[in-house]
Amino acid sequence: MNKINIPMIGLGTWLIPNDEAESITKDAISLGYKHIDTAEVYRNEEGIGNALKSSAISRDEIYITTKMWPGMSQQEEPYQNFDGAIKACEQSLKLLQLNEIDLYLIHNPFAKENRLELWEAMVELKKQGKVKHIGVSNYNVHHIKEIEDAEIEMPTANQIEIHPWHIIPQPLDEYMKNNDILPIAYSTLAPIPNWREGSKWNGKPEDMKSGAMPCKDIADKYKVTVPQLFLKWSIQLGYPVLPKSVKFHRLKENLDLDNFEISNKDLNIISNIAINDQKCLAWSGDFDPLEVE
Ligand SMILES: NC(=O)c1ccc[n+]([C@@H]2O[C@H](COP(=O)([O-])OP(=O)(O)OC[C@H]3O[C@@H](n4cnc5c(N)ncnc54)[C@H](OP(=O)(O)O)[C@@H]3O)[C@@H](O)[C@H]2O)c1
């Protein structure tokens, strides 16, 4: 456990449509998932809320993360402001049918001019008891430093893309350690060839889509699958994971990580396997949100 009490494995739900979210979330809960990760922009909070309501799990046994969308310049959206952020949270609470969100995040740092104002809204939401913990996502050092410089409450977590092709940049890693900010890993399975297969939201280079399964020899050694190896690699480094799947057998596989331990030597090999070939895979190809101004 960590200071925000977030379970180390959560169900990722990006690209799970609202009308499938209820049954997949119910399946995940029945298998033992204790954390669901969603976002305003995923448009599936309603389905997840229905699953939470109809499943037998008690509220204190399930952890819910959702995220406020601050806007995105490339899509010509207006940026969110303080009042809009408060309303966005209230709408998420309504759709999720909850009184309180366990972890509420600003989804990205794109709203440059409004970033501090949006963080002030997060602090206010916490004060009002609508959210338990507040954090950010896709923030680099210079984004978080704005909050530090304003001398207001700091984020407790930063949800970022983490896998061997996108390890946490050293300055960000050091900054988060110094400020007690927990990295939460997303798209940890991005290096596997079938990741987001057939989806337009897949900016991976063609050779990674059609190539061999990476680290297969190491996974074989531990008698696990490569997805299990990558998820466990992240967990052993201390980063909670959010594997998404719409398939029951994969939901089960991604939760089944207790029966092996990766040696320090192999952790190191995996961490260094693409050290000279780092790239952001989860956004559109040549764009890394950590690098926005
Ligand atoms: N904060 C952010 O900006 C941000 C960005 C991206 C993601 N996220 C969060 O992180 C979650 C995870 O990231 P992600 O959805 O990009 O990727 P992911 O969970 O790393 O990978 C999902 C992909 O891998 C496949 N898959 C899952 N388990 C598998 C297994 N055991 N064997 C083979 N294939 C498997 C899935 O296909 P099937 O569904 O067909 O099984 C899907 O194509 C998201 O759902 C979302 O909640 C956050």
The ligand as an SDF file (V2000), in Angstrom:
LIG
                    3D

 48 52  0  0  0  0  0  0  0  0999 V2000
   -4.0130    9.3320  -18.1030 N   0  0  0  0  0  0  0  0  0  0  0  0
   -3.8950    9.1030  -19.3920 C   0  0  0  0  0  0  0  0  0  0  0  0
   -3.6300    9.9980  -20.1950 O   0  0  0  0  0  0  0  0  0  0  0  0
   -4.0720    7.6880  -19.8940 C   0  0  0  0  0  0  0  0  0  0  0  0
   -3.6690    7.3540  -21.1930 C   0  0  0  0  0  0  0  0  0  0  0  0
   -3.8300    6.0410  -21.6110 C   0  0  0  0  0  0  0  0  0  0  0  0
   -4.3720    5.1050  -20.7480 C   0  0  0  0  0  0  0  0  0  0  0  0
   -4.7960    5.4650  -19.4820 N   0  0  0  0  0  0  0  0  0  0  0  0
   -5.4260    4.4860  -18.5640 C   0  0  0  0  0  0  0  0  0  0  0  0
   -4.6130    3.3380  -18.4860 O   0  0  0  0  0  0  0  0  0  0  0  0
   -5.3620    2.2000  -18.9440 C   0  0  0  0  0  0  0  0  0  0  0  0
   -4.4340    1.2070  -19.6360 C   0  0  0  0  0  0  0  0  0  0  0  0
   -3.8410    1.7610  -20.7670 O   0  0  0  0  0  0  0  0  0  0  0  0
   -4.2330    1.3080  -22.2540 P   0  0  0  0  0  0  0  0  0  0  0  0
   -5.6800    1.0160  -22.3050 O   0  0  0  0  0  0  0  0  0  0  0  0
   -3.6530    2.3000  -23.1530 O   0  0  0  0  0  0  0  0  0  0  0  0
   -3.3580    0.0130  -22.4990 O   0  0  0  0  0  0  0  0  0  0  0  0
   -3.0510   -1.3570  -21.7580 P   0  0  0  0  0  0  0  0  0  0  0  0
   -3.9500   -1.6850  -20.6600 O   0  0  0  0  0  0  0  0  0  0  0  0
   -1.6030   -1.2630  -21.4740 O   0  0  0  0  0  0  0  0  0  0  0  0
   -3.3050   -2.3550  -22.9730 O   0  0  0  0  0  0  0  0  0  0  0  0
   -4.5930   -2.6160  -23.4590 C   0  0  0  0  0  0  0  0  0  0  0  0
   -4.4700   -3.3750  -24.7850 C   0  0  0  0  0  0  0  0  0  0  0  0
   -3.8190   -4.6400  -24.5650 O   0  0  0  0  0  0  0  0  0  0  0  0
   -4.7230   -5.7140  -24.8210 C   0  0  0  0  0  0  0  0  0  0  0  0
   -4.5370   -6.6500  -23.7060 N   0  0  0  0  0  0  0  0  0  0  0  0
   -4.8740   -6.4770  -22.4020 C   0  0  0  0  0  0  0  0  0  0  0  0
   -4.4990   -7.5300  -21.6590 N   0  0  0  0  0  0  0  0  0  0  0  0
   -3.9140   -8.4130  -22.5070 C   0  0  0  0  0  0  0  0  0  0  0  0
   -3.3320   -9.6870  -22.3390 C   0  0  0  0  0  0  0  0  0  0  0  0
   -3.2700  -10.2640  -21.1500 N   0  0  0  0  0  0  0  0  0  0  0  0
   -2.8380  -10.3180  -23.4440 N   0  0  0  0  0  0  0  0  0  0  0  0
   -2.8840   -9.7410  -24.6630 C   0  0  0  0  0  0  0  0  0  0  0  0
   -3.4130   -8.5150  -24.8750 N   0  0  0  0  0  0  0  0  0  0  0  0
   -3.9330   -7.8450  -23.8110 C   0  0  0  0  0  0  0  0  0  0  0  0
   -6.1010   -5.1120  -24.8720 C   0  0  0  0  0  0  0  0  0  0  0  0
   -6.9340   -5.7760  -25.7910 O   0  0  0  0  0  0  0  0  0  0  0  0
   -8.3970   -6.3490  -25.3940 P   0  0  0  0  0  0  0  0  0  0  0  0
   -9.1740   -5.2600  -24.7220 O   0  0  0  0  0  0  0  0  0  0  0  0
   -8.9500   -6.7540  -26.7130 O   0  0  0  0  0  0  0  0  0  0  0  0
   -8.1280   -7.5040  -24.4920 O   0  0  0  0  0  0  0  0  0  0  0  0
   -5.8030   -3.7020  -25.3990 C   0  0  0  0  0  0  0  0  0  0  0  0
   -5.6250   -3.7210  -26.8050 O   0  0  0  0  0  0  0  0  0  0  0  0
   -6.4150    2.8150  -19.8630 C   0  0  0  0  0  0  0  0  0  0  0  0
   -7.4630    1.9310  -20.1490 O   0  0  0  0  0  0  0  0  0  0  0  0
   -6.8000    4.0210  -19.0500 C   0  0  0  0  0  0  0  0  0  0  0  0
   -7.6370    3.6530  -17.9650 O   0  0  0  0  0  0  0  0  0  0  0  0
   -4.6230    6.7470  -19.0510 C   0  0  0  0  0  0  0  0  0  0  0  0
  1  2  1  0
  2  3  2  0
  2  4  1  0
  4  5  1  0
  4 48  2  0
  5  6  2  0
  6  7  1  0
  7  8  2  0
  8  9  1  0
  8 48  1  0
  9 10  1  0
  9 46  1  0
 10 11  1  0
 11 12  1  0
 11 44  1  0
 12 13  1  0
 13 14  1  0
 14 15  2  0
 14 16  1  0
 14 17  1  0
 17 18  1  0
 18 19  2  0
 18 20  1  0
 18 21  1  0
 21 22  1  0
 22 23  1  0
 23 24  1  0
 23 42  1  0
 24 25  1  0
 25 26  1  0
 25 36  1  0
 26 27  1  0
 26 35  1  0
 27 28  2  0
 28 29  1  0
 29 30  1  0
 29 35  2  0
 30 31  1  0
 30 32  2  0
 32 33  1  0
 33 34  2  0
 34 35  1  0
 36 37  1  0
 36 42  1  0
 37 38  1  0
 38 39  2  0
 38 40  1  0
 38 41  1  0
 42 43  1  0
 44 45  1  0
 44 46  1  0
 46 47  1  0
M  CHG  2   8   1  16  -1
M  END
$$$$
